[in-house]
Amino acid sequence: MFKHAQLESVKAWIGDPAHGALPLHARIQRALRQLILDGALDVGKPLPASRALARSLGVSRDTVESAYSQLHAEGFIERRVGSGSFVSERAQASSRRGTARRPGPQRESVRLSQRGAAILQGGGVRDFVAPRPFAPGVPETRSFPLRTWERLERQVLKDYGTQALRHSPPQGVEPLRRAIADYVNLERGARATPERVLVLTSSQQALALCATVLLDAGDRIFIEDPVYHGARKAFDAAGLACVPVPLDDQGMQVARLHDAASPARAVFLTPSHQFPTGATLALDRRLAVIEWARQNQAWIIEDDYDSEFHYAGKPTACVQGLDPYDRTIYIGTFTKSLFPGLRIGYVVLPPQLVAPMTVARTLLDGHSASIPQLTLARFIEGGHFGAYVRAMRGVYADRLDVLAGLVRAHLADFVEPRVPAGGMQMPCVLTRDISERAVIDAAARAGIDLLGLTALHASTRHRAGFLMGFAAYTPAEQETAVERLARVLRELERW
């Protein structure tokens, strides 16, 4: 029979709420297995008869028999007819046997690869799972035409049947690639064909692919300063040397690429609405960066993450559509224009990169789900996407105006808004000597999500402040949150 301490250990394991999802026989089996692995039950040690253990634990004999049978199948115990059950000699290989267990969880230091350490240190990219005002980059989802989407999804299932449940091609289903090519050619002035489109799960996946497929660790890449944090972290994780290039009101100062002391293999741009400033890259600079890429046989990585939402005139044609030399990788996403849970992004690639990027994609996640791809293709082809974007463009423009007015009315003593011509967030710079970090932390405690500007800059020559997303929040929600933020700032100033 067990010692009292061993029996109590089994009872404690069974009663632990953390194991409550397991069937009773599995909890008993794993409790006994743990005693064996920890050396509390030595090799050759007899286990109690199933009837006796069942009585001690207050369970049925069949439950204990099931636990013993699983332990026997895994090799932890031997069952001898007429003699009972004994700890198997096979269990003595465990490195933990004979060592006392320390109370509480044990965390051993782990040796990561250089890339793994860089990813961990970078902290990844935080998504606002349950966004609060003013989380940036979050679209309005409450107005999405769910009934239309559901109808199209039912059509897909009816037309494709079980074929829609299979793996899709790693490059993406042809109807969606065709719809994307037609859309970016018409709306963004791109030079795309279905054969050049690669469907991915997100623009972040596209950035990671570019960083690892096109560049080697140690290669230089020009980036905007400030820059989208997801891009910077993807490049840092790949071991690239990021070279910041300053901005002005016309976007990246492209002339500095030609003047750089050392060449770079690529440049990263957000030319439609620079993140986070909202500046639009001027046409002459677009042409200049294309010429720089041609001369240096370098790549242009163009992230067109929210070009659909331009509020002052027509958006400028994308760089990719102006590039006759096929040096531009164009990245787009539907998580901003539709809804984050869709998880569909894409790249329009130079022909020579389609095969290597598609093969590399198979090592990440293989393919995107077929049903959402096919549904999205019909959503675009049926004109629903264009209609929805036009409607939301008006909604977002109004919300930007509301936010700018509220900031001027309630926060003028603390911040200066920099109203962009498009996008889904508005930068604000602090005009008082208040810690940016303190503002963000205090706002979070008050139920407000802000993204600080300092972490987006590579240089120290910038003004502190934060981004305020406005797309997902109604005027009433914005007003309540701005008034709350004003109270937060007044409290901080008093301190």
Secondary structure, 3 states (H helix, E strand, C coil): CCCHHHHHHHHHHHHCHHHCCCCHHHHHHHHHHHHHHCCCCCCCCECCCHHHHHHHHCCCHHHHHHHHHHHHHHCCEEEECCCEEEECHHHHHCCCCCCCCCCCCCCCCCCCCHHHHHHHHHCCCCCCCCCCCCCCCCCCCCCCCHHHHHHHHHHHHHHHHHHHHCCCCCCCCHHHHHHHHHHHHHHHCCCCCHHHEEEECCHHHHHHHHHHHCCCCCCEEEEEECCCHHHHHHHHHCCCEEEEEEEECCEECCHHHHHCCCCCCEEEECCCCCCCCCCCCCHHHHHHHHHHHHHHCCEEEEECCCCCCECCCCCCCCHHHHCCCCCEEEEEECCCCCCHHHCCEEEECCHHHHHHHHHHHHCCCCCCCHHHHHHHHHHHHCCHHHHHHHHHHHHHHHHHHHHHHHHHHHCCCCEEECCCCECCEEEEEECCCCCHHHHHHHHHHCCCCCEECHHHCCCCCCCCEEEEECCCCCHHHHHHHHHHHHHHHHHHHHC
